[in-house]
Amino acid sequence: MLPNSFSALFFLLLGPGLLLAQPDGKAIYQQHCASCHGDQGEGVDDEYDEALIGTKSVASLAKYIHRWMPEFEEDLVEDEDAEAVAAYIHGAFYSPEAQARLQPVRKSLLRLTQHQHRNAIADLAASFTWRRNDEGKRGLAADYFSFSEGTDVRKKEKILERIDTHIGFDLATSDPIEGLNEEEFSIEWRGSLMPPETGTYHFRLRTPNGARLFLNHIHGDHPALLDGWVSSNNEMQEHVGEAYLLGGYPVSLRIDFLSFQEKISSLTVEWKPPHGTWEPLPMRHLWPEHTGEVLIVTTPFPADDASMGYERGSSLSQTWQNATARTAMEAFRLLEDDLPRLAKVEQNDPKEGEKLQGFCHQFAERAFCRPLDEEQKQRYVDQFFAKHGPKEAARRSLLLTLSSPYFLYPELNAQEDSHQVARRLALALWDSLPDNHLRKKADAGHLTSPEQVAREAERMLRDPRARQKVSRFFHHWLALSEREDLGKDEATFPGFDEPLIADLRVSLELFLDEVIWSESSDYRKLFTTSDLYLNQRLAGYYGSEVSASGFTRVAAPGGSRAGIFTHPYLLAAFSYRHQTSPIHRGVYLSRNVLGRFLKPPPEAIEFKDADFDPTLTMREKVTELTKEASCMSCHEIINPVGFSLEHFDAVGRYRQLDNGRPIDSKSDYPTPEGKVIPVTGPQDLAKMAVESPTAHRAFIQHLFHHLHHQPVAAYGPDTMDQLHEDFVKGDFHIQKLLQAIALKGSLPQ
């Protein structure tokens, strides 16, 4: 026992001295680093003016410092000194936790974004009518009629009623319809069209007969969008029009066709959606039941601020203020003719003023998402009805309501009650206002507990508006809006044209929808799924076979795929016109998907293919371009990711050779934890995305920003940790994560 006791005494006596002998990270930082980075990592002008913040672990920081810092004098801080500096700066100011402690993040007062503004006005008007839910049926209801001789007029008789999944007709090639008078007949298709995204849609009818198309207004009191009802001597005619539609908001659709004593009878119905090309109306966007009219304002807004990496309503300008005023006037013009119906005013109604005043009270309450106090009633409604006639009073009231800060700024004078929870929840999941169901819950005070709000969030996720918001998130996360021109050199990649690119985009969207809205809703399947959605055109180009005419999920041809990492649309988006771009692929995937922090390059270096030996592979060119130490501090992360995808060419086809030489896709990859692992292909990237907490947290952060337009840290220092823990425990269920994020940002803090 004596030796052990002596040893204990020895270390007890000398321990403080030994501890003092350990490297002092703060002192070393002040001596060798602060002159460039600042005392608190804030940066120094003319030296290194970027803040020293990031997400690397202590071990990864230590390795980086050991290898690269101080710049041009790398041997000054090595081994234990590098570890000490890393530990010091990580805890003092580098890590997100340290930043939250030094500079607590607060929520910003935000206005409605342009997307939220349009949705809110549409739902505000719809709250006084009705809205049909998607019942899962697809196609349009179709009635077929024949004409025959009557006593005084020609007799119109319905001979067939069914749901058509293909909208169009060709008497020469269609199957015969029993009882149809092929000399004189008509067809009426009716139902709803679900726009997959917000934007301008083009529609086209081609027919030698009579045809017309009604959109969003299916009754005779509104003109047809396309009107070719009077045919021209049985000659083929084309009728084209366009309409601005809101993603997630179904609009009523009616198509009429008439053939009367004409030799040729045919009709082709096509559309061109945003980011698409002309194609027949897809069945997946058609419902056989019609829905109420949607009030759609088209006044242009200035772009919303995206300087934080996500859109938010933080910028104010005279242009924005003018746009809100014009939008209010446009909305009133669209509402004006319907006011009697919405307010239930009869013709010559003696209670017209009373009913319109009550309607304006309701309108303001729904716009502000809470009951009006007496001062608001007087300011926004009653003062006008005391001074003006009913119609003029209603006009002034509605215009003021739609221009009010209480409508435009959802958190202005917010009260922490069920009404504010309802408003936040609707903005988070729908980018809009509470519906009637949610408003009733708020009126009853039934949105105070996490359980109550969770039930509503689960219901709201089944709404097309939620699907549209989630779709917009994935478009942002995958940078689809930044990479809209996927065109390639025709000589190098013949056949890679606009219709094929549009099909690839649909293929990607179908894949995302399947993963997100399946029962498992498994984030991991975004990266591990090896199948692709292909139609006949895509199958022919990518070397597969599809028997059906539409999109079918098939085993990926030529090499193993790994979800979004190897989807041809994304591979093509992050490639040059003639060849791949490992740098573009590596930067995007490292930042957005794997969650790695990459500082901007010290100097912009343009890739010029002509500057390289023409016998080199793309990997060799990139290696040569980025070999300098100032580049490799980031490219040691970027390059392995990009090189691992070199088996897929610039249009996403699998290959074995580059420039006639075997492809080398193997690299060593430094993880955020400071380890170095081999990366040989997309399956290794998928493994990292599935297993890496850094990747998980990056996904959660991107999704949180999209739902609430606020930084995660503004909701407490433990918010990210709790969301991540629940995400992992919940088997990476994306829908449950959506609910959790919606709850966190909606309930009082």
C-alpha positions in Angstrom: 0.0 0.0 0.0 2.9 2.3 0.7 4.0 2.7 -2.9 0.5 3.5 -4.0 0.1 6.0 -1.1 3.4 7.6 -2.0 2.4 7.9 -5.6 -0.8 9.5 -4.7 1.0 12.0 -2.4 3.5 12.7 -5.1 0.9 13.6 -7.7 -1.1 15.5 -5.1 1.9 17.7 -4.3 3.1 18.1 -7.9 -0.3 18.1 -9.6 -0.8 21.9 -9.7 2.6 22.3 -11.2 1.9 19.7 -13.8 -1.4 21.4 -14.6 0.3 24.7 -15.0 2.8 23.1 -17.4 -0.1 22.3 -19.8 -0.3 24.6 -22.8 -2.4 27.7 -22.1 -4.7 27.9 -25.1 -5.8 31.5 -24.5 -2.2 32.7 -24.1 -1.1 31.0 -27.3 -4.1 32.4 -29.2 -3.3 35.9 -28.0 0.4 35.5 -29.0 0.0 33.9 -32.4 -3.7 34.3 -33.6 -5.3 37.4 -32.2 -3.4 39.8 -34.5 -5.3 38.4 -37.5 -8.5 37.0 -35.9 -9.2 39.5 -33.1 -9.4 39.0 -29.3 -12.9 37.3 -29.6 -12.5 36.0 -33.1 -14.3 39.0 -34.5 -11.8 39.4 -37.4 -9.3 42.2 -38.2 -9.5 44.6 -41.1 -6.9 44.0 -43.8 -5.9 40.7 -42.1 -8.8 38.3 -41.8 -12.0 40.2 -41.5 -14.4 37.2 -41.2 -15.6 36.2 -37.8 -14.0 33.0 -36.5 -17.2 30.9 -36.0 -18.2 27.5 -37.2 -19.3 24.0 -36.4 -16.1 22.0 -36.3 -15.5 19.9 -33.3 -12.5 20.6 -31.0 -10.6 17.7 -32.5 -11.3 18.8 -36.0 -10.2 22.4 -35.1 -7.0 21.1 -33.5 -6.1 19.2 -36.6 -6.8 22.2 -38.8 -4.8 24.5 -36.6 -1.9 22.0 -36.5 -1.8 21.7 -40.2 -2.6 25.2 -41.5 -2.2 27.9 -38.8 -0.8 30.4 -38.4 -0.7 31.0 -42.1 2.9 30.8 -43.5 4.2 29.9 -40.0 2.4 26.6 -39.5 5.2 25.1 -37.3 4.5 27.7 -34.5 1.3 26.0 -33.2 1.4 22.3 -33.3 0.3 19.2 -31.4 -0.6 20.0 -27.8 -0.5 23.7 -28.5 -3.0 23.3 -31.3 -5.2 21.2 -29.1 -5.1 23.9 -26.4 -6.0 26.7 -28.8 -8.8 24.7 -30.3 -10.3 23.9 -26.9 -10.0 27.6 -25.9 -11.6 29.2 -29.0 -14.3 26.5 -29.3 -15.5 27.3 -25.8 -14.8 31.0 -25.9 -16.4 32.2 -29.1 -16.2 29.7 -32.1 -19.0 27.2 -31.4 -22.7 28.0 -31.9 -23.2 27.6 -28.2 -20.4 30.1 -27.4 -21.9 32.5 -29.9 -25.4 32.2 -28.3 -23.8 33.0 -24.9 -21.8 36.0 -26.2 -24.5 37.4 -28.4 -28.0 36.0 -27.5 -30.1 35.7 -30.7 -33.5 37.3 -30.6 -36.4 36.9 -32.9 -36.9 39.7 -35.5 -40.2 41.5 -36.1 -41.0 40.3 -39.6 -43.6 41.3 -42.2 -45.4 38.8 -44.4 -43.3 37.6 -47.3 -44.7 38.0 -50.8 -45.6 34.3 -50.8 -47.4 34.6 -47.4 -49.1 37.8 -48.5 -50.7 36.1 -51.6 -51.7 33.0 -49.6 -53.2 35.0 -46.8 -55.4 37.1 -49.1 -56.6 33.9 -50.9 -57.5 32.2 -47.6 -59.0 35.3 -46.2 -61.5 35.4 -49.1 -62.0 31.7 -49.0 -62.9 31.7 -45.3 -66.3 33.2 -46.3 -67.0 30.5 -48.9 -65.9 26.9 -48.9 -62.9 24.8 -49.8 -63.0 21.2 -50.9 -60.4 18.8 -49.6 -58.5 16.3 -51.7 -60.4 13.0 -51.5 -57.7 11.0 -53.3 -59.5 10.6 -56.7 -57.7 11.7 -59.8 -58.9 12.8 -63.3 -61.9 14.9 -64.3 -65.6 14.1 -64.2 -66.8 13.7 -67.8 -70.3 13.9 -69.3 -70.8 12.7 -73.0 -73.8 14.0 -74.8 -75.4 13.2 -78.2 -77.8 15.5 -80.1 -80.8 14.3 -81.9 -83.9 15.7 -83.6 -86.5 17.1 -81.2 -89.9 18.5 -81.8 -88.9 22.2 -81.8 -85.1 22.2 -80.9 -82.3 19.7 -81.1 -82.4 17.3 -78.2 -79.3 16.9 -76.0 -79.1 13.6 -74.2 -76.4 12.4 -71.8 -75.2 9.0 -72.9 -72.2 8.5 -70.6 -70.9 9.7 -67.3 -67.4 8.7 -66.1 -64.0 9.9 -64.7 -61.5 10.5 -67.5 -57.8 10.3 -66.6 -56.8 11.5 -70.1 -58.3 14.8 -71.1 -58.8 15.0 -74.8 -60.5 13.2 -77.6 -59.9 11.9 -81.1 -62.9 10.3 -82.8 -60.6 8.5 -85.3 -58.6 6.7 -82.7 -60.7 6.6 -79.6 -62.7 3.5 -78.6 -66.3 3.7 -79.7 -68.8 5.0 -77.2 -72.1 3.2 -77.3 -75.0 5.5 -78.1 -72.7 8.4 -79.2 -74.0 10.2 -82.3 -70.6 10.8 -84.0 -72.1 13.5 -86.2 -73.3 15.7 -83.4 -72.0 15.3 -79.8 -70.4 17.2 -77.0 -68.2 16.5 -74.0 -68.0 18.4 -70.7 -65.1 17.8 -68.3 -65.2 19.3 -64.9 -63.3 19.2 -61.6 -60.2 20.9 -60.2 -56.6 21.5 -61.1 -54.0 21.4 -58.4 -51.0 23.7 -59.2 -47.8 22.1 -57.9 -46.1 25.5 -57.4 -46.8 29.2 -57.5 -46.3 30.8 -60.9 -47.6 31.4 -64.4 -49.2 28.5 -66.2 -49.8 28.3 -69.9 -52.7 26.4 -71.4 -53.4 25.3 -74.9 -56.4 23.8 -76.8 -55.9 22.3 -80.3 -59.0 21.3 -82.2 -60.8 21.7 -85.5 -64.1 21.8 -83.5 -65.6 24.0 -80.8 -63.9 24.1 -77.4 -63.4 26.4 -74.4 -61.6 26.2 -71.1 -62.7 27.8 -67.9 -60.3 28.1 -65.0 -61.1 29.3 -61.5 -64.4 30.5 -62.7 -66.5 27.7 -64.1 -69.9 29.4 -64.3 -71.2 31.4 -67.3 -70.9 34.8 -65.5 -67.1 34.8 -66.2 -65.4 34.6 -69.6 -63.5 31.5 -70.6 -59.7 31.6 -70.3 -59.6 29.9 -73.7 -62.5 30.4 -76.1 -62.7 28.6 -79.4 -66.4 27.7 -79.2 -67.0 28.7 -82.8 -65.1 26.4 -85.1 -63.6 27.5 -88.4 -64.7 25.2 -91.2 -63.4 22.2 -89.4 -59.8 23.5 -89.7 -57.3 22.9 -86.9 -57.1 25.9 -84.5 -54.9 26.6 -81.6 -56.0 28.6 -78.6 -53.4 29.7 -76.0 -53.8 31.5 -72.7 -52.1 31.9 -69.3 -53.0 32.2 -65.6 -51.1 33.0 -62.5 -51.9 30.2 -59.9 -50.9 29.5 -56.3 -49.2 26.3 -55.4 -51.3 24.2 -53.1 -54.6 26.0 -54.0 -56.8 23.9 -56.3 -58.8 25.9 -58.9 -62.0 24.8 -60.6 -61.6 23.6 -64.2 -64.2 23.1 -66.9 -63.5 22.1 -70.5 -66.3 22.1 -73.1 -66.0 20.4 -76.5 -68.6 20.4 -79.3 -68.6 18.6 -82.7 -71.6 19.4 -84.9 -71.8 17.9 -88.3 -68.1 17.9 -88.9 -65.9 15.3 -90.5 -63.0 15.5 -88.1 -63.5 15.5 -84.3 -60.5 15.9 -82.0 -59.3 17.9 -79.0 -55.8 18.1 -77.4 -55.5 19.8 -74.0 -52.1 20.8 -72.8 -50.4 22.9 -70.2 -46.9 24.4 -69.6 -46.3 24.7 -65.9 -43.4 26.8 -64.4 -40.1 25.1 -65.1 -41.9 22.7 -67.5 -42.7 22.2 -71.1 -45.9 21.6 -73.1 -47.5 18.3 -72.1 -51.0 16.9 -71.7 -52.6 17.8 -68.4 -51.2 15.2 -65.9 -53.7 13.1 -64.1 -51.9 13.5 -60.8 -52.8 17.2 -60.7 -56.6 16.7 -61.5 -59.5 16.1 -59.2 -63.0 15.1 -60.4 -64.7 17.5 -58.0 -64.7 21.3 -58.4 -63.7 23.6 -55.6 -64.5 27.2 -54.7 -63.0 30.1 -56.5 -59.5 31.3 -55.3 -58.8 35.0 -55.0 -55.4 35.4 -56.6 -53.6 38.7 -56.5 -50.8 39.2 -59.1 -49.4 42.6 -58.1 -45.6 42.2 -58.2 -43.6 42.5 -55.0 -39.9 43.2 -54.6 -37.8 40.2 -53.7 -37.7 39.2 -50.1 -34.5 39.4 -48.1 -32.5 36.1 -48.4 -29.2 37.4 -47.0 -29.4 34.9 -44.1 -29.7 32.0 -46.4 -33.5 31.8 -46.3 -36.4 34.1 -47.3 -37.9 36.3 -44.6 -39.9 39.5 -44.5 -37.3 41.8 -43.0 -36.6 44.3 -45.7 -38.7 47.5 -45.9 -38.8 49.9 -48.8 -41.1 52.4 -50.5 -41.4 49.8 -53.3 -42.7 47.2 -50.9 -45.1 49.7 -49.3 -46.4 50.7 -52.7 -46.9 47.0 -53.6 -48.9 46.4 -50.4 -51.2 49.3 -51.3 -51.7 48.1 -54.9 -52.3 44.6 -53.7 -55.0 45.8 -51.3 -56.7 47.6 -54.2 -56.4 44.6 -56.5 -57.9 42.3 -53.8 -60.8 44.7 -53.3 -61.5 44.9 -57.1 -61.6 41.1 -57.2 -63.9 41.0 -54.1 -66.2 43.8 -55.0 -68.7 42.0 -57.2 -68.9 39.1 -54.7 -69.5 41.3 -51.6 -73.3 40.8 -51.6 -72.9 37.1 -51.8 -70.1 36.9 -49.2 -72.1 39.2 -46.8 -75.4 37.4 -47.6 -77.0 40.6 -48.8 -80.1 40.1 -50.9 -81.3 42.4 -53.7 -82.9 45.5 -52.2 -82.0 44.2 -48.8 -83.1 46.7 -46.0 -80.3 45.3 -43.8 -77.5 45.9 -46.4 -75.6 48.3 -44.2 -75.8 46.1 -41.2 -74.8 43.0 -43.0 -71.8 44.6 -44.8 -70.7 46.2 -41.5 -70.8 42.7 -39.8 -68.9 41.3 -42.8 -66.2 43.9 -42.4 -65.9 43.1 -38.7 -65.4 39.5 -39.5 -63.0 40.3 -42.4 -60.7 42.3 -40.1 -60.9 39.7 -37.3 -59.8 37.0 -39.7 -57.1 39.2 -41.2 -55.7 40.1 -37.8 -56.2 36.5 -36.5 -58.0 37.6 -33.3 -61.1 39.3 -32.1 -61.1 43.1 -32.5 -61.0 45.3 -29.5 -63.3 48.3 -29.4 -60.7 50.7 -30.7 -60.0 48.5 -33.7 -63.7 48.1 -34.4 -64.0 51.8 -34.6 -60.9 52.5 -36.6 -61.2 49.7 -39.1 -64.9 49.4 -39.6 -67.4 51.5 -37.7 -66.1 55.0 -38.5 -66.7 54.4 -42.2 -70.2 53.1 -41.8 -71.0 56.2 -39.7 -69.9 58.5 -42.5 -70.6 56.8 -45.8 -73.0 54.6 -47.6 -72.7 50.8 -47.2 -70.7 50.1 -50.4 -68.3 53.0 -49.9 -67.9 52.2 -46.2 -67.1 48.6 -47.0 -64.5 49.6 -49.6 -62.7 51.9 -47.2 -62.8 49.3 -44.4 -61.5 46.4 -46.5 -58.7 48.6 -48.0 -57.6 49.8 -44.6 -57.7 46.3 -43.1 -55.5 44.9 -45.9 -53.0 47.7 -45.4 -53.0 47.4 -41.6 -49.8 46.6 -39.7 -51.9 44.1 -37.7 -52.3 42.1 -41.0 -48.9 42.7 -42.5 -46.8 42.1 -39.3 -48.0 38.8 -37.6 -46.1 39.4 -34.4 -47.0 43.1 -33.9 -48.3 43.5 -30.3 -48.6 39.7 -30.1 -50.4 38.3 -27.1 -49.4 34.9 -25.9 -52.7 33.2 -26.3 -54.4 30.6 -28.5 -55.1 33.1 -31.3 -51.4 33.9 -31.6 -50.5 30.2 -31.5 -53.0 29.6 -34.3 -51.5 32.4 -36.4 -47.9 31.1 -35.9 -48.9 27.6 -36.7 -50.7 28.6 -39.9 -47.7 30.6 -41.0 -45.3 27.8 -40.2 -47.2 25.0 -42.0 -49.2 26.9 -44.7 -47.6 30.3 -45.1 -51.1 31.7 -44.5 -53.9 32.4 -42.0 -55.7 29.9 -39.7 -58.6 28.1 -41.4 -62.1 28.1 -39.8 -61.3 24.9 -37.9 -58.2 26.3 -36.3 -59.8 29.6 -35.6 -62.6 27.9 -33.7 -60.0 26.1 -31.6 -58.4 29.4 -30.9 -61.7 31.1 -30.0 -62.3 28.3 -27.5 -58.8 28.6 -26.0 -57.9 25.1 -27.0 -54.4 25.8 -28.3 -52.5 26.1 -25.0 -50.9 22.7 -24.5 -48.3 20.9 -26.7 -50.8 18.0 -27.1 -53.5 20.3 -28.5 -51.2 22.0 -30.9 -49.7 18.7 -32.0 -53.1 17.4 -33.0 -53.7 20.5 -35.1 -50.3 20.3 -36.7 -50.9 16.7 -37.7 -54.2 17.6 -39.3 -52.7 20.6 -41.1 -49.9 18.5 -42.6 -52.6 16.6 -44.6 -53.6 19.9 -46.4 -52.2 20.6 -49.9 -50.9 23.9 -48.6 -48.5 22.1 -46.2 -47.3 19.9 -49.0 -46.7 23.0 -51.1 -44.7 24.6 -48.3 -42.6 21.5 -47.8 -42.1 21.2 -51.5 -40.8 24.8 -51.5 -38.4 23.9 -48.7 -36.9 21.0 -50.7 -36.6 23.3 -53.8 -34.6 25.7 -51.6 -32.6 23.0 -49.8 -31.6 21.4 -53.1 -31.0 24.8 -54.7 -33.4 24.1 -57.6 -34.2 27.8 -58.0 -30.6 28.6 -58.3 -29.9 26.0 -61.0 -32.7 26.4 -63.5 -30.6 26.4 -66.6 -29.5 22.7 -67.0 -28.8 23.0 -70.7 -25.7 21.1 -72.0 -23.7 21.2 -75.2 -25.8 19.5 -77.8 -22.8 17.8 -79.5 -21.5 16.3 -76.3 -24.9 15.3 -74.9 -27.4 15.0 -77.7 -31.0 14.5 -76.6 -30.6 16.3 -73.3 -33.2 18.9 -74.2 -35.9 20.9 -72.4 -38.6 18.2 -72.3 -36.1 15.7 -70.9 -34.9 18.2 -68.3 -38.6 18.9 -67.3 -39.2 15.2 -66.9 -36.1 14.9 -64.7 -37.5 17.6 -62.4 -40.8 15.8 -62.2 -38.8 12.6 -61.4 -37.0 14.3 -58.6 -40.3 15.7 -57.2 -42.0 12.4 -57.3 -39.2 10.8 -55.4 -39.2 13.5 -52.8 -43.0 13.2 -52.4 -42.8 9.5 -51.9 -40.2 9.8 -49.2 -41.7 12.7 -47.3 -45.4 11.7 -47.4 -45.0 7.9 -47.0 -45.9 6.3 -43.7 -42.3 6.0 -42.6 -41.4 9.5 -43.9 -37.8 8.5 -43.4 -35.1 11.1 -43.9 -32.5 8.4 -44.4 -34.3 7.2 -47.6 -33.5 10.5 -49.2 -30.0 9.2 -49.5 -30.2 5.4 -49.5 -32.9 4.8 -52.1 -31.4 3.4 -55.3 -34.5 3.5 -57.5 -35.5 6.3 -59.9 -38.8 7.5 -61.2 -38.7 7.3 -65.0 -41.1 7.6 -67.9 -40.4 6.3 -71.4 -38.4 9.3 -72.5 -36.1 9.2 -69.4 -35.8 5.4 -69.5 -34.6 5.6 -73.1 -32.0 8.2 -72.3 -30.7 6.5 -69.1 -30.7 3.0 -70.4 -33.7 1.5 -68.8 -37.1 0.1 -69.8 -40.6 1.4 -68.8 -43.7 -0.1 -70.2 -46.2 2.3 -68.8 -46.8 5.7 -70.4 -46.4 7.7 -67.1 -43.7 7.8 -64.4 -42.8 4.4 -62.8 -40.3 3.7 -60.1 -37.7 1.4 -61.5 -34.3 0.0 -60.5 -31.6 2.5 -61.5 -29.7 1.5 -64.6 -25.9 1.4 -64.8 -24.3 1.5 -61.4 -25.7 1.9 -57.9 -27.4 5.1 -57.0 -27.8 6.8 -53.7 -30.9 9.0 -53.5 -30.6 12.7 -54.1 -26.8 12.4 -54.2 -27.1 10.7 -57.6 -30.4 11.9 -59.0 -29.6 12.9 -62.6 -31.3 16.3 -62.2 -29.0 17.4 -59.4 -25.9 15.9 -61.0 -26.7 17.8 -64.1 -27.5 21.0 -62.2 -24.1 21.0 -60.6 -22.1 20.3 -63.8 -20.7 22.3 -66.6 -22.1 22.3 -70.1 -19.5 20.0 -71.4 -18.3 18.0 -68.4 -18.8 17.4 -64.7 -17.8 19.9 -61.9 -16.6 18.1 -58.8 -16.1 21.5 -57.1 -19.8 22.6 -57.7 -21.1 19.2 -56.6 -18.7 19.2 -53.6 -19.5 22.7 -52.4 -23.3 22.3 -52.6 -23.4 18.8 -50.9 -20.9 19.7 -48.3 -22.7 22.9 -47.2 -26.4 22.0 -47.7 -26.6 18.3 -47.1 -23.5 17.3 -45.0 -23.7 20.5 -43.0 -20.0 21.5 -43.3 -18.9 25.0 -42.7 -17.0 26.4 -45.7 -15.5 29.9 -45.7 -15.5 31.9 -48.9 -12.4 31.4 -51.0 -9.6 33.9 -50.4 -9.6 34.6 -54.1 -12.0 33.6 -56.8 -10.3 31.2 -59.3 -12.1 30.5 -62.5 -12.0 27.0 -63.9 -10.7 27.3 -67.5 -10.6 23.9 -69.2 -8.3 25.2 -71.9 -5.6 25.9 -69.4 -5.1 22.2 -68.7 -3.4 19.4 -70.5 -6.2 17.9 -72.6 -5.2 14.4 -71.6 -6.0 15.0 -67.9 -9.1 13.7 -66.2 -11.4 16.1 -64.4 -10.1 14.9 -61.1 -6.6 15.7 -62.1 -7.5 19.2 -63.3 -9.3 20.0 -60.0 -6.4 18.6 -58.0 -4.0 20.8 -59.8 -6.3 23.9 -59.5 -6.8 23.5 -55.7 -3.4 22.3 -54.6 -2.3 25.5 -52.8 -2.5 25.4 -49.0 -4.9 28.4 -49.0 -7.3 26.4 -51.1 -6.9 23.0 -49.5 -8.1 24.2 -46.1 -11.6 23.9 -47.6 -11.0 21.7 -50.6 -9.8 18.9 -48.4 -13.6 18.7 -47.6 -15.0 19.7 -51.0 -12.9 17.6 -53.4 -13.5 14.1 -51.9 -17.2 14.7 -52.1 -17.0 15.9 -55.7 -14.6 13.1 -56.7 -16.9 10.4 -55.2 -19.5 11.3 -57.9 -17.2 11.2 -60.9 -18.7 7.9 -62.0 -21.7 10.1 -63.1 -21.3 12.4 -66.1 -22.6 15.9 -66.6 -26.2 14.6 -67.3 -26.2 12.0 -64.5 -25.4 8.9 -66.6 -23.2 6.2 -65.1 -19.8 5.8 -66.6 -16.5 4.0 -66.1 -14.1 6.3 -68.0 -13.3 10.0 -68.0 -11.4 11.3 -71.0 -10.7 7.6 -72.0 -9.1 6.7 -68.6 -10.5 4.8 -65.7 -12.2 7.0 -63.1 -10.6 7.2 -59.6 -13.4 8.1 -57.1 -11.5 7.3 -53.9 -10.4 9.9 -51.4 -9.7 10.5 -47.8 -12.3 12.7 -46.2 -11.8 14.6 -42.9 -15.0 14.3 -40.8 -16.3 17.1 -38.5 -15.1 15.0 -35.5 -11.5 15.1 -36.7 -11.3 11.6 -38.1 -10.2 10.7 -41.7 -12.3 8.1 -43.5 -12.1 6.7 -47.0 -14.8 7.8 -49.4 -15.1 5.7 -52.6 -18.5 6.6 -54.0 -22.0 8.0 -53.4 -22.9 5.2 -50.9 -20.2 6.6 -48.6 -21.8 10.0 -48.9 -25.2 8.5 -48.1 -23.7 6.8 -45.0 -22.4 10.1 -43.8 -25.7 11.9 -44.3 -27.5 9.1 -42.5 -25.1 8.8 -39.5 -23.6 12.2 -39.1 -25.1 14.5 -36.4 -23.7 17.4 -38.3 -25.8 16.5 -41.3 -28.9 15.9 -39.2 -28.5 19.2 -37.5 -28.0 21.0 -40.8 -31.2 19.5 -42.2 -33.1 20.5 -39.0 -31.7 24.0 -39.2 -32.6 24.5 -42.8 -36.2 23.2 -42.2 -36.6 25.4 -39.1 -35.5 28.5 -41.0 -38.0 27.7 -43.8 -40.9 27.2 -41.4 -40.4 30.1 -39.0 -38.1 32.5 -40.9 -36.1 32.9 -37.6 -32.8 31.5 -36.3 -33.1 28.4 -34.2 -31.1 29.9 -31.4 -33.7 32.6 -30.9 -35.9 29.9 -29.4 -33.4 28.9 -26.7 -29.9 27.4 -26.5 -31.2 23.9 -26.1 -33.7 24.0 -29.0 -31.4 22.4 -31.6 -30.2 19.7 -29.2 -33.8 18.8 -28.3 -35.0 18.7 -31.9 -32.1 16.6 -32.9 -32.5 14.2 -30.1 -36.2 13.7 -30.8 -35.5 13.4 -34.6 -33.1 10.5 -34.0 -35.4 8.8 -31.4 -38.3 9.2 -33.8 -36.5 7.2 -36.5 -35.8 10.3 -38.5 -39.5 10.9 -39.3 -39.7 14.0 -41.4 -43.4 14.7 -40.8 -42.9 14.4 -37.0 -39.9 16.8 -37.3 -42.2 19.2 -39.1 -44.7 19.0 -36.3 -42.0 19.4 -33.6 -40.5 22.5 -35.4 -44.0 24.0 -35.9 -44.8 23.5 -32.2 -41.5 25.0 -31.0 -42.1 28.2 -32.9 -45.8 28.5 -32.2 -46.2 27.9 -28.4 -45.1 30.7 -26.0 -41.5 30.5 -25.0 
